[in-house]
Amino acid sequence: MSKLNCAIFISDVGFGHMVRQRQIIRELFKIYKNISITIFHERNLKELKKTFGNKISYIKNFNNISLAKKKDGSLDIKKQKKICKNWEKKILITLNKNSNILKKFDFFISDLVPEISYYAFKNQKPCFSICHYTWDWFFRKIYKKNTKSIKLMKQFNNLSTQIYFPPLTPKKILKDTRKYKKVNFITDVNYKKKKFNKKKLKILIMDNGTEVLASKISKILPFLVNYEKYKFFISMKNVKKNLKMKIQKSKNIKLINSNLKHTYNFIKKTDIVVARAGYNTITECIILKRPTIFAHEKNNPEVSENIKNIKKIKLFTTILDNEWTVEKFFQKLENFILALKTKDDYFNNVNKQKNLNNGAKNIVRDMKLVLNKIQK
């Protein structure tokens, strides 16, 4: 069979896009021994290179969408509108710049870079798109109306050969998408049986890459030092020097490496998580069956939608911005743990629960039906 050349375009916003595509690549290598893969991406290239080394090729390429954040980590709506202005002109520049390179590829995978669906359709090549929300939906929520760019994003998305949506995708997106399939979760973690130490629970409090929770965690951090009932692990940048010295002397609190990969790997070592309600964090906590207190993020429609969806999951609860005071935080934590121990008896039954995490395998098998025609 002829060699397949694949180009993967990964959005430069967040960590989860990269995690999903990493799993897709692993599944592609299992099925296709004669495949060449090139990643077009910027933000997490270093992480991808650690995983795959010289097995794949990398092109440092910003994929035209970024999120503007304020100092507190929340979305800056005013700046965001400026960033998205003239998006349609920016993508034409990118496509023209890469035109000679793109010609060599047999098919494309996008998570989710709308202009690649357009390019593939125009050149009669398959494009498989993967996402849990689309950029047209995200920006329409922010703008409260359609713009030229938003209309184009939606149009381009629907030019995909197939779009794959994992669980918790907003219903409005499913309604607006012409051709899609639902798949299971896409991540590289798997649940293993765990013994919970109910006498001294381990609690991970983690900030995200844009430090949305930094100021909130800082409010309660000095009081955690003396709260010896539980063992706390803190993942955040820029802890004040005098507080860091107190923590180092404390027996019940420990600062861990705030690198996102390290923090996500640490979830499996703890009993309870406190984190921002980003989709990748939700996915990992569902698969690893970790009870989580999820925090809101101001002005972010994705996080708002995630929180709306996870309210149905007994494993989780949420914390509002005004609950990040010492008294309210500890009350929230104690009530959550009490509910887990009594009402749901979580700590006794968790090992019996199942969550499917084979989305990447399902996607690649589905792609194969189209790709087999190319290889003939």
C-alpha positions in Angstrom: 0.0 0.0 0.0 1.1 3.6 -0.7 2.4 5.8 2.1 0.0 8.1 3.8 0.9 11.7 4.5 -1.1 13.3 7.3 -1.1 16.9 8.5 -2.5 17.7 12.0 -3.5 21.2 12.9 -3.9 21.9 16.6 -5.4 25.0 18.1 -3.0 27.1 20.1 -5.4 27.6 23.0 -5.2 25.4 26.1 -3.7 22.0 26.8 -6.6 19.6 25.9 -6.4 20.1 22.1 -2.8 18.7 22.2 -3.8 15.8 24.6 -6.5 14.7 22.2 -4.3 14.7 19.2 -1.5 12.9 21.0 -3.9 10.0 21.5 -5.1 10.2 17.8 -1.4 10.0 16.7 -0.8 6.9 18.9 -3.8 5.2 17.4 -2.7 6.1 13.8 0.7 4.5 14.4 -1.0 1.3 15.6 -3.0 0.9 12.4 -0.7 2.4 9.8 2.9 1.3 9.8 3.6 3.4 6.6 2.4 6.8 7.6 4.1 10.2 7.8 2.7 12.8 10.3 3.4 16.5 10.4 2.0 18.7 13.2 1.3 22.4 12.6 1.2 24.0 16.1 3.0 26.4 18.3 2.1 26.4 22.0 2.7 22.8 23.1 5.3 21.7 20.5 7.9 21.0 23.2 5.5 18.6 24.9 4.7 16.8 21.6 8.4 16.5 20.8 9.0 14.8 24.2 6.4 12.2 23.4 7.1 11.4 19.7 10.7 12.7 19.1 11.7 12.1 15.5 8.8 9.8 14.7 6.8 12.7 13.4 7.6 16.2 11.9 6.8 19.5 13.4 6.1 22.9 11.8 5.9 25.8 14.2 2.8 27.5 13.1 0.4 29.8 15.0 -3.1 28.7 14.1 -4.8 32.2 14.1 -6.9 32.0 17.3 -5.7 33.1 20.8 -7.6 34.2 24.0 -6.9 37.5 25.6 -6.8 37.3 29.4 -6.8 39.9 32.2 -4.4 39.9 35.1 -6.8 37.7 37.1 -6.9 35.2 34.3 -10.4 35.9 33.2 -11.3 36.5 29.5 -10.8 40.1 28.4 -13.8 40.7 26.1 -12.6 44.0 24.7 -9.2 42.7 23.7 -10.7 39.5 22.4 -12.8 41.3 19.9 -9.7 43.1 18.5 -7.9 39.7 18.2 -10.7 38.2 16.2 -11.1 41.2 13.9 -10.2 40.5 10.3 -9.7 36.7 11.1 -10.7 35.9 7.5 -7.7 37.9 6.2 -5.3 36.3 8.6 -6.2 32.8 7.6 -5.7 33.6 3.9 -2.2 34.8 4.7 -1.5 31.5 6.6 -2.9 29.3 3.9 -0.9 31.1 1.2 2.3 30.9 3.3 1.9 27.1 3.7 0.4 26.4 0.2 3.5 24.5 -1.2 3.8 22.4 2.0 0.1 21.5 2.2 -0.1 20.1 -1.3 1.9 17.0 -0.3 -0.6 15.8 2.3 -3.2 13.1 1.6 -5.5 14.0 4.5 -5.9 16.5 7.4 -6.9 16.3 11.1 -8.0 19.5 12.9 -8.6 20.2 16.6 -10.1 22.7 15.7 -8.6 25.0 13.1 -11.6 26.0 10.8 -9.6 27.1 7.8 -8.1 23.6 7.3 -11.5 22.2 6.7 -11.9 24.8 4.0 -8.5 24.1 2.4 -9.1 20.3 2.4 -12.6 20.7 0.9 -11.3 23.1 -1.8 -8.6 20.6 -2.7 -10.8 17.5 -2.5 -9.0 15.9 0.4 -10.4 14.4 3.6 -10.4 16.5 6.8 -11.4 15.0 10.1 -12.2 17.6 12.8 -12.2 16.8 16.5 -13.4 19.2 19.3 -15.8 19.5 22.2 -16.8 23.0 21.2 -16.4 25.1 18.0 -14.9 28.5 17.7 -18.0 30.0 16.0 -20.1 28.9 19.0 -17.5 30.3 21.4 -17.3 33.7 19.8 -21.0 34.0 19.1 -21.5 33.6 22.9 -19.0 36.5 23.5 -20.2 38.8 20.7 -23.9 38.1 21.3 -24.3 38.2 17.5 -22.9 36.8 14.2 -20.0 38.5 12.5 -18.4 37.8 9.2 -15.6 35.8 10.9 -18.1 33.8 13.0 -20.2 32.9 9.9 -17.1 31.8 8.1 -15.9 29.6 11.0 -19.2 27.8 11.1 -19.2 27.4 7.3 -15.7 26.1 7.2 -16.3 23.6 10.1 -19.2 22.1 8.2 -16.9 21.4 5.2 -15.2 18.7 7.3 -15.4 15.2 6.0 -16.5 14.3 9.5 -16.6 16.0 12.9 -16.2 14.0 16.1 -17.6 15.3 19.4 -16.7 13.7 22.8 -19.1 13.8 25.8 -20.4 17.1 27.2 -20.5 18.9 23.9 -23.1 21.7 24.0 -26.4 20.8 22.3 -26.4 24.0 20.3 -23.2 22.9 18.6 -24.6 19.5 17.7 -27.7 21.2 16.2 -25.6 23.6 14.1 -23.2 20.9 12.8 -24.1 19.2 9.5 -22.2 16.0 9.8 -20.9 14.6 13.1 -20.4 11.5 15.2 -20.4 11.3 19.0 -17.4 9.5 20.5 -16.1 8.6 24.0 -13.5 10.5 25.9 -10.1 11.1 24.4 -7.3 11.1 26.8 -4.2 9.1 27.8 -5.2 8.3 31.4 -6.9 5.1 32.6 -8.4 4.4 35.9 -6.7 1.9 38.3 -8.1 0.7 41.5 -7.1 2.9 44.4 -7.3 2.6 48.2 -8.6 5.8 49.8 -7.2 6.9 53.1 -10.3 8.3 54.6 -8.5 9.4 57.8 -6.2 11.7 55.9 -7.5 12.5 52.4 -5.1 13.9 49.9 -6.4 17.1 48.2 -4.9 18.6 45.1 -5.6 22.3 44.5 -4.5 23.2 41.0 -4.3 26.4 39.0 -4.4 26.4 35.2 -2.0 27.7 32.5 -3.4 31.2 32.5 -3.5 31.4 36.3 -7.2 32.0 36.6 -7.3 30.7 40.2 -4.0 32.2 41.4 -5.4 35.1 43.3 -8.2 32.9 44.8 -5.8 30.1 45.9 -3.6 32.8 47.4 -6.4 33.9 49.7 -6.8 30.5 51.4 -3.2 29.2 51.1 -1.9 30.8 54.4 -4.8 29.1 56.3 -4.2 25.6 54.8 -0.9 25.5 56.6 -2.7 25.1 59.9 -5.6 22.9 58.6 -4.0 19.6 59.5 -7.1 17.5 58.9 -6.1 16.8 55.3 -2.9 16.6 53.2 -2.9 19.4 50.6 -0.9 19.5 47.4 -0.8 22.9 45.7 0.0 23.5 42.0 0.5 27.2 41.2 3.1 29.6 40.1 4.6 32.6 42.0 3.9 31.7 45.7 5.2 34.5 47.9 8.6 33.8 49.4 7.6 34.2 53.1 4.5 31.9 52.5 6.7 29.4 50.7 9.0 29.2 53.7 6.0 28.5 56.0 4.7 25.8 53.6 8.1 24.1 53.6 7.9 23.7 57.4 4.4 22.4 57.3 3.6 18.7 57.5 0.2 18.9 55.8 0.8 21.0 52.7 3.2 20.6 49.8 3.9 22.7 46.7 4.3 20.6 43.6 5.7 21.3 40.1 3.1 23.6 38.4 4.0 22.3 34.9 0.6 21.2 33.4 1.7 17.7 32.5 3.1 17.1 35.9 0.0 18.4 37.6 -2.3 16.3 35.5 -0.2 13.2 36.3 -0.6 14.1 39.9 -4.4 13.9 39.9 -4.2 10.1 40.1 -2.2 10.3 43.3 -4.8 12.3 45.2 -8.4 11.7 46.5 -10.0 15.0 45.8 -9.3 17.8 43.3 -10.0 21.6 43.3 -9.6 23.1 39.8 -10.9 25.3 37.1 -13.7 23.7 35.0 -11.7 23.3 31.8 -12.7 20.4 29.6 -9.4 18.5 29.8 -9.4 18.6 33.6 -13.0 17.4 33.6 -12.2 14.6 31.3 -9.2 13.5 33.4 -11.2 13.6 36.7 -14.1 11.6 35.1 -11.8 8.9 33.8 -9.8 8.8 37.0 -13.0 9.0 39.1 -11.7 11.9 41.2 -14.3 13.9 43.1 -13.7 17.5 42.1 -14.7 21.0 43.2 -14.8 22.9 39.9 -14.3 26.7 39.8 -16.0 29.1 37.5 -14.2 31.5 35.1 -15.6 34.9 34.4 -16.6 35.7 30.7 -15.6 32.2 29.5 -18.6 30.5 27.7 -16.8 27.2 27.5 -16.3 27.0 31.2 -19.9 28.1 31.9 -21.2 25.4 29.6 -18.9 22.8 31.2 -20.2 23.7 34.7 -23.8 23.5 33.5 -23.2 20.0 32.1 -21.2 18.6 35.1 -24.0 19.5 37.5 -25.6 16.2 36.5 -22.5 14.3 37.7 -22.6 13.4 41.4 -18.8 13.1 41.5 -18.5 16.9 41.1 -19.6 20.2 42.7 -18.8 23.8 41.9 -17.4 26.8 43.8 -18.4 30.4 43.0 -16.1 33.4 42.9 -17.5 34.7 46.2 -16.9 31.4 48.0 -13.1 31.8 47.8 -13.0 33.1 51.4 -11.4 31.0 54.2 -14.7 30.3 55.9 -16.8 29.5 52.8 -14.0 27.5 51.2 -13.6 25.1 54.1 -17.3 24.9 54.5 -17.6 23.9 50.8 -14.8 21.3 51.2 -16.2 19.7 54.4 -19.8 19.5 53.0 -18.5 17.9 49.8 -16.5 15.3 51.6 -19.4 14.6 54.0 -21.7 14.0 51.0 -19.2 11.7 49.4 -18.8 9.6 52.6 -22.5 9.4 53.4 -25.0 10.0 50.7 -23.1 8.4 47.7 -20.7 6.3 49.7 -18.2 7.2 46.9 -15.1 5.9 48.6 -16.5 2.4 48.8 -18.0 2.2 45.4 -15.6 4.1 43.1 -13.7 1.0 41.9 -16.9 -0.6 40.6 -17.7 2.3 38.2 -16.8 2.4 34.5 -16.1 5.2 32.1 -15.2 4.6 28.5 -12.0 6.3 27.3 -11.7 4.8 23.8 -12.6 7.9 21.7 -9.3 8.0 19.9 -9.5 4.4 18.8 -13.1 4.9 17.6 -12.1 7.9 15.6 -9.2 6.3 13.8 -11.2 3.2 13.0 -13.8 5.5 11.5 -11.2 7.5 9.5 -9.9 4.2 8.1 -13.1 3.7 6.1 -12.2 6.8 4.1 -8.4 6.4 4.1 -8.5 2.9 2.7 -9.8 4.4 -0.5 -6.8 6.7 -0.7 -4.3 3.9 -0.2 -5.6 1.8 -3.1 
